[in-house]
């Protein structure tokens, strides 16, 4: 992509109405667009990052036998009445509307009820289980006050996975598979060192659930971290019983502010009982289906990344989810040797399908460098008359600020994995 053609604009000023660091950075860098409070759209740069996050999660869900589906946002009141979660007294974040025939509809805030209702059409026998299905779907929550930028919004993308098992033992085994999968996901997303498996309330479903909390100054939660065991306890459930269960001494804990980036729950048979989801075992006996639900908010993760992987100049995206692999910057005027050489590099890398952003704009070097730091692509390659005289291009790593001059051929090989006798 040529930056002169990219649909985005960077801003020098911090948006006055935004107090969250993630929203300030992402708006300034041209990743997102604010519609109204708590509702953000994603521009090309932001959508590329969001889609990269989604792809990492998708790969790990597929690796634990998840099958991807897509469910509807519009929800039938009758389905939710079966669990008493249509009632505003029990769930106060619904967006509700009506059809022209006066039938009530809601906009989904989660999907336990509709996915369980769907499964009644597909599960009859023990041979139909287990099943693990997930989706990336827009959710709607009528929050009293939207805050924290894209970390807490009224309309957002969620990955929700649901498990349907024969027994509690089978459900517990899959629950641990998901837990380990989440650990791998947050490592791949660049949050592994700051994200803890956190013991939290299991509600009415189980003694404990697990949250995945990333240490973050903008976080709304407080967690107690045990460094040696690499786990944490949510302040809401911190008590002597929990410490005893985990074999932890309170003096070995330290408190941190954190933001929840994922959660996993064992649901027991609450939803299957309410929806009439059961199966017939090999002896002809009717049994309830055991369930679990597992959520990650990709946009929320993106907000936490902006909070934690950034500096006073802008974003520092991890390689796996960055909007581009390389930011190629030309400091030569059109027609100059430097600009011609930058064009050649761009076309060569494009030929090899390298995802590259080429700053070909007719603006000053200072503006180009400031925008490059703000956008936060992991590696920058600068082509100038000075770099050509020194033997090639100047490459600079955004994370470390380490820079060096390397030959153009070496740069090409870095991004195409070519060798001298390659046939590409």
FITOR-502023 format. One record per atom (N, C-alpha, C, O): x negated, y, z. Coordinates in steps of 0.05 Angstrom, whole numbers, plus 5000, padded with zeros to 4 digits. Layout:
N
XYZ...
END
This chain:
424
498349765000500050005000498250255000496450285016498850434982497550694982498950875002501350895003497351005019498551165041500051405030501851505042499151495006500651714993503451644986505151814982504051384983506651284976508251164999510651104996506951135022508151005045510451175056510151415060512751045060515051185072514651215102515651045117513351425110512951485138511551755140510451855120511651875163510152125168509152105197510652035215506652185201505652205228506252485238506652675223506252505265506852755278504552825297503452645310503953075299501953165318503253205346501953155366505653305346506953375371508353125383509252945369508553125409509952915424512952985424513553205432514752805416517552865417518452945445518152795464519653185447520253295474522253135489522253135514524052995475526152845489525352575498526852435512522852485491521952215498519952235521518052385520520552075542518652065564517051815565514951805577517951605551516551345550514151365531514451455508511851265540509451265523509851115497509051205476511250885498511550725474513150865453512450855430515251005461516951155442515351395431515551455407513851535448512251755439510251665417510051795396508751455423506751365404507951265378507051325357510051095381511150975357512651175339512651145315513851375351515151595336512951765322513151825299510851835337508752005326507351855303506551985283506951595306505451435286507251365262506251245243509851415263511651355241512451075239513050965217512650935262513550655263516550625267517750435256517750815281520650795287521951055283520751265280524651045281526351285279528551265299529851065302528951485314531051485335533651575323533851795311535751405326538451485317539851645339540551875335540251505362541451635385539951515409538351335406540651605433539351495457539751195459541951095459537551055461537650765463538050615437538550375438537850755415538250625388536150715369535950955363534450535361532150605344532150435318532850195319531450555296530950415271528050365267526350505279527350175250524550115245523750185216525050095197521750365214520750445188518750235178518150045192517750265153516050045142513749955160513449715163512250135172510050045190511149895214510049685221513249995226514349865250515649605243515449405258516949585220518249335212516249115207516648885212513949195195511849005190510848885217510448635219510349055236509548955263511648775275511048555285514148865274516348715286516648445273516948235286516448435246516648185232514247995238514547755238511948115242509647955250509947825277509247595282511147975296511747875322513747645320513447435332515847695304517847485300516647235288517347015296514747265269513647025257511946865276512046615275510546995294509046845315510946685332510446455338513146815341515046675357516346445342516746225353517046495317518346285300516546045298517445815301513946085293512045865290511945695315511845445314512045825338511845685363514445545371514445335383516745665363519245525367519545275349520545075358518645305325518645065307516844845318517344605314514644925331512744735341513844565364512844345370515944665377517144515399519944405390521744375406520144365364522544235352525044415351527244305348524644675353526944855349527744865320526144855302530344895316531444935289532845205288534545265305532145365268533145635267535945655254536445525234537645805267540345855257540846155258539046305267543146245250543946525253546846535260548546435245547446645283550246665292551346945288549847135281553846985294555147245289554847425313554747335336554847685308554947885330557747915340558147955364559747905322562547935331563447685347562947465338564647735370565347525388568347505394569647715397569247255396572047195401572547205431571247055446574447365440575147385469575847115481575047065503577246945466578246695477575946515485576146365505573646525470571346355477570146445504569446285521569946705508568646815532570546805556569646805579573146795552575046765574574546495589575146475612573546295575573146035587571146035609571145865627569346235609567246255630567646505647566046565664569846645642570446895657568447115652568147295669566947095630564947305625566047515605564547685597568547495597569747715582570547935600570548175593571247875625572248065645570048265652567848185659570748525649568748735655567848725684565748835691569448605702568648585730566248395733564648415751565948205714563748015715561448085697559148035704562048215674560048315656560748595648562748635634559148785656559849065652558349205630558249455629557149045612555549165590556649105562555249145542559149015561560348955535560849205518561449415529560449175493561649355473564049205462563748995450566449315466568849185457570349355437570249595437571749215419573349355398575749175391576248975404577249255371579649105363579849085333578949275319580948865323581648845295584149015290585549105308584849045265587249205258589849065267591949195270589648795272592048655282592048665313593748525325590348825325590148865354588748635369588748635393587548445355586048235368583448355379582148505366582748275404580348375417577848245406577747995401575748405402573148305394570948435412571348655422568748295415566448415428563948385411563848215393561948545417559348525404557448375423557148455446556248165413554747975430552548115446551048275436552348035472550048115488548347875494546047915503549347635489547847385491549647175477551747245466548746925476550246735459550746455472551246265458550646445499551146185511553846075504554145835497555846235507558646145502559046055473560045835468558446225453558946145426557245915416558245755400554745885425553145665416554145405429554145195416555145415454556245175466558845095452559344865448560445295446562945245432562445115404563744935396560345225391559645105364558744815367559444645351557244755388556244485392558444275396558044045391560744365406562944175409563744045382565043835382563044185360563744085334561643885323562143745303559343875336557143715326556043505345554543325337556843515370555843315390558143145399560143245410557942885394559942695403558542465418559542375439556442365406555142125416552342185427551242395422551242005443548542035453546542055430544342155434547241955407545541965384545242255373543342315358547142425381547042705371545242885388544943125381544042775409542442935427539642805429539242575424537542975437537743255443537743435418536943345397538543685422538443885401537344145412537944215435535644275396534444525404534744725381533544685360536344935385536845125364536145415374536445475397535245575355534545855363535246035340535845955318535246295347535846495327534446755334533546795357534146935314533447215318535847375310536647375287537047505330539647625325539947885340538847915362541448075329541848335342543848305364545948185361543048405388544748405411545548695418544148885411547748715433548748985440549348985470550748815480548249185484548849205512549449495519547849675514551749535531552749805537551549905563552849925583548949955562547450035586548450315595548950485578548550355621549350615631547450835622548251055614544950765623542950965615540650815600539350645612540250885575538050765560535450915568535451155571533350765571530850885579528550705570528950495559526150795575523650645569523250595539522150395531524250785522523750755493525050505482527350445488523450355466524550105454524349865474524949645466523549915499523449705518526149645531526549435542527949835530530649795540532549955522532750205525533949825505535749955486538549835486539049625498540349975473543149875472543649685448545549535448541849695429541949515406539149415401537249575398538849145401536149045400536148755389538148615389533748685379533348415368532548225391530848295407533747985391532947785411532547525397533947445379530447375407530147095400531446945423530446955446533546795418534746635439534846345429535946275409533646175446533445885441535245745461535345825485536645535453538445385470537845095467537544985445537644955490537144665490539544515500540944605518540044285488542344115495541243825498540243705479541343725523540043475530541943275543544043345553541043025544542642815556542742835586544942805598540542895599540242885628538743125638537443275623538843165665537243375677534243325673532743515668533443075675530543005671529643085644527543205640531243015623530543085596530443395593528743495579532343535605532443825604529943945618528744135608529143835641526843935655524243905639522544075639524043675625521743635608521543845585519443955580523843895573523844095551523344375562522044535549524444425585523944685599520944745601520044965596519444545610516544575613515244615585513244755583516244485565515144525538515544815529513744935518517844925535518345205528516545395544515445585533516245335569514545495586511745515574510545725572510645285567507945275555507845405528505845535521510045385513510245525487510145825491508845965475511545925511511546215516508846315524507946525515507446155540504646235547502946265522501446465520503246085503501746095478502646335461500946475450505246385460506246615445504946875455504047035439505046925481504047175491500947205489499847425487499546975489496746985482496347075454494647245448497846955435497547025407498347315402497247445384500147425417501047705414499147905427499648145425497047805440495147995452495848075481494548255491497747945493498648015520497947795541498747825564496447585532495947365550494647425576495347325597492647605575491147665599492747825619492047835643494847955610496448135628499148025634500748145649499847785624502547675627502447435645500847255642504247425665504347215685506947065684509147185680506846805687509146645692510146715720508646685740512546825722513546955746515946815757517946775742515846725782518146595794520246795800519747005813522746735792524946915795527446755803527346505804529546895809532046755817533146585795533246665772534046345803535446175783538346225782539846095767539346425798542246485798543846245807543146115826546046205793547845985800546945725787548245515791544845735770544145505754542045325767542245075766540045445779537845285790536545455812537145685816534645325827533345465849531645695838531745915849530245645817528545855805528945865775529645665762528546095764528046115735525246235733523846285753524346265708521646385704521846625685523046605664520646835694520347075676517447085667515646965680517047215645514347265635513947565637515147725622512347645657512147925664509348025656507347905664509248245642506748365633506148615651507848795653503848615663503048835680502949085663501549095643504449285672504849525656505849755673507849715688504549985672505250205689508150305685509450405703509150265660511850345654513950135661516350175657513049915672514849695679516949765700516349935717519249645699521349695718521349495741522849525760519749285739519649075760517149095777515149215768517248975800514948945817514448655822516248505830512048565817511348285820508948255839507348435841508848025852506547955869504847745855505747525850502447825849500647655832498747495849497547595868498447235842496347065854494347015832494846855813492047145834490047125813488946845808488646765785488346705829487146435826489046245812488146095795491646245819493546075806494746185781496146045766494146445775495146575751498146565749499246535727499546605771502446625772503246865788501546995800505846925788506847155802509647085813510946895805510547255832513147225844514547495841513447705848517047495831518547745829519247835857519947675875519048095861519648215888522348135898522848105922524248095879527048035887527247765901529147725917525447585897525647315910523247265928522947035938521747465934519347435951520247385980521347565993519747145990520447076018518846836027517446716011518846776053517246556063517846286050516046126046520446236043521145986030519745956003518645735996519746165987518346155961515346115964514145945950514146255983511346225988510645935996508645825987512345816013511945536021512245345997510645165994514345395980514745225957512345225938511645025927511145455936508945485917506145435930504145435916506145395956503645345970501745585969499345565965502945825973501446075971501546225997503546226011499246346004499046516027499446806019498346895999501146946033501847226025499447406023499447586006497447356039495047536039493447506012491847676006494047295997492647255971494047385948493347355925496247535954497847665933497247955932496648085952497548075908497448365905499748455887500448315868500948685893503248775878502448925853500549085854503948885832503549035807506249115795508248975798506249335781508649405765508449245739506349215728510849155730510748975707513349015691515349105700513148925666515448935648516048645638514248505629518548565640519348295632519348275601520748435588517948085590517848055561519147795552519547755528519847625571521247375565522347245590521447305612524347065586525346915609526446645600527246615577526446455618527446195612529146095636528446145659531445975629533345885649534245595644534645525621534445445665535945195664538845255671539445385692540745175654543545255657545245035669547645075675544044795673545644575684547844505664547444485640550244455675552544385659554744595660557044545653554144835670556145035674557645095648560145095647556145155626557445225601558644985587560745005574557244765588558344525575560944435588562844345575561044455615563544385629565844575621568044485615565244835620567245035613568245005585570645055579566444925566567144915538568044635529568744585506567844435548568544165540566544035523567243865506563944105527561843975511560743735526559543755547561243495515560343245528559543055506559943105482558442825514557742615495558442345508558642315532558742145491559141875500556541725500555141705479555741615523553141475524553341195511555441115501551141045513550940785499552840575511553240365500553840635536555740455549558640545547560440425559559040755530561740855526562741045547565141105548560941135565561741315587561341605578559341675565563341775585563142055578561342205597561642185621559542365586557542505603557342805594557742865571556842985613556443265606553743315594551843165598553543515578550943595565549443785583550643975593546943745587545243925603543944135584543044065562543944385594543144605577540944775589540544775613539644925571537745125579537845355559538545315536537045595568536845825549534245975554533245985577533246085532530446185533530346435515530846415491529646665526529746915511527147055509525447055528526747195486524547385482525647615465526947565445525047855473525848085457523548185441521748315452523348125414521048205398520548515399518248595400522648675397522248965398521249055426519649235428522348925446521348995474518448925476516849075488517648695465514748625465513148835450510948905459514148935428512749135413512449395430510349515429514449465445514249695463512249655485510749835491512149405496510149355517507349355505505449445518507049255481504449275467503549565464501249635468505449735457504850025454504050145480502350325481505250055502504550165528501750075537500350225549501149825532498749705544496349695525494049695534496749675499494549665479494349915463494949925439493650135477493450395464491550565481490950505504490750785469489150985484490151255477492251295466488551465485489551735481489551815451490652035444488551645433488551705405490751565390491551645368491851345402493951205388493950905394493050815415495150755375495550465379492950315374491150405360492850065386490649875381491949605377492149455396492849555353494349305348492549065347490349075336493348835359491948585355492048505325493948565311490048355316489848285288492248135278493248185256493347945294495447775284498047915278499647815262498548145291501148285287500848565277502848705274498448645270497948915260499548965234499948775219500249215228501749265203500149205178501249125157497549235180495749175158493149055169492449105192491748895153489248775162486948975162485148965178487149165143484949355139486049635131487949645116484849845142485450115134483050225118480950285129483450245092481350335074481750635070483850735062479650795077479851085076477851195056475451135059478751345037477051475018476551775026478451915031474051845028473452125035472452275010471552505012472652154987471752284963474152414948476352314949473652644936475752764920476252604895474552454886478652634884479352484860477352534838476652764832476352324826474352344805471452314814469652274798471052324841468352294852467552004853469251824850464951944856463951674857465251524881465951294879465451664904466551544928469451464924470351244931471051634911473851574906474151344886475851164890472451344865472551134846471850864858473150654853469850864876469050614889471250524908471750284910472550704922474750634940477050504924478250304933477650614901479650504883478950224875480650044874476450174868475549914860475849704882476749484878475149794907475349614930478349544935479049314939480049744933482849714937484049514918485549324925483349544892484449364872483349084875484848894870480849054883479748794886481048644910481748414908481548784932482848664955485748604949486848404958487048784934489848724926489948474909491848314912488048434892487948204874487947944891489047744883486647964914486447734932488647734953488647574971490647904949493047924966492347984995493747895013490248144999489648245026491548465033492048645016492648455057494548665066492948905074491848915096492949115058491249345061492749605058494449625041492149795076493150065073490950245063488750255076491350375040489250535027490050825030491950925019488450975046488951265049487651405026485251475026489351455006488451594981489451874981489352004960490351985004491552245004489452475001487152435007490352694990488652934987488853105012489953325011487853005034487753155059484953125071483352975061484353285091481753295103480953035118482752885125478352995122477352765136478352755164479052535174478552975178479452985206482352875208482952725226484052965189486852875190487052575184488652435196485352485165485352195158484552025182485751825188482452115196481451955219483451965242483851755255484652195247486652215268489052035263490051905281489952035238492251865231491551565232493151405241489051505225488151225226488051125255488950905260487051295273486951215301489851195312490351015328491551365304494351365314495751115305497150985321495451045280496850805269495650545281497150355286493050545285491850325301491350065287491349855300490850065261490049825247487349725257485549895262486949465262484649365276481949455264480049495279481749475237479249535225479549755204481449755188477649945204477750155184475150145168472950095178475450185141473150195123473150465109475050525095471050615113470950885102468950895079466650805082469950995056468251025033467751315028469551475024465151395029464451675025461751685010460451485007461051925001458451954988456251875007454251754999456551945033454551885053454251585057452051475059456551445059456451155063455251005039453850815043455851105015454750974991451751014990450250834982450751244998447851294998446551115019444251035016448051055041446950885063447150585056446250425071448450515034448550245025451250105024451349865020453450265026456050135024458350285036458750515030459750145054462050275068461550265098460250085108462750455112462550465141465050325152467350405148464650105167466849975179466850035209464750055222469250055220469550125248471849965260474049965250471249835283473349685297474849875315473650015331477549865313479150055329478949995358478850185374478749745366478849675394476249755408476349865430473949705396471349755409470050015401468150105414471050135379469750365366466950295355465450485348466250045353463749965342463750005312465649925298461650135301461650185272458850115260456850105275458850055234456449995220456850025190459150025181454650055176454750065147454249785136452249665143456049685119455649425106455949445076457249635067454749265061455049275032457949225025459449085039458749335002461549294993462149004988464348914995460248854978460648564973461248424999462948234999460048505021460448375047463348435057464648265068464148685052466948755060468948585045470848485057468548555019470448395003470548105014472647995016468247995020468147715029469447695057470647485062469147895073470347885100473347845098474547705115474647945077477547935076478547745054480947715051476747615040477747425020476547145025477246955011474747125045473546865051472146745027472046505023471046925010469646834986466746774992465546885011465646594976462746554977461546604949463146654931459046584946457746654921458646504897458746604875459346244901460246074879463346044878464345854866464646234891467646214892468846264864467746424849471046124859472346154833474646354833476046384813475046504855477246694856476846914836478547094833
END
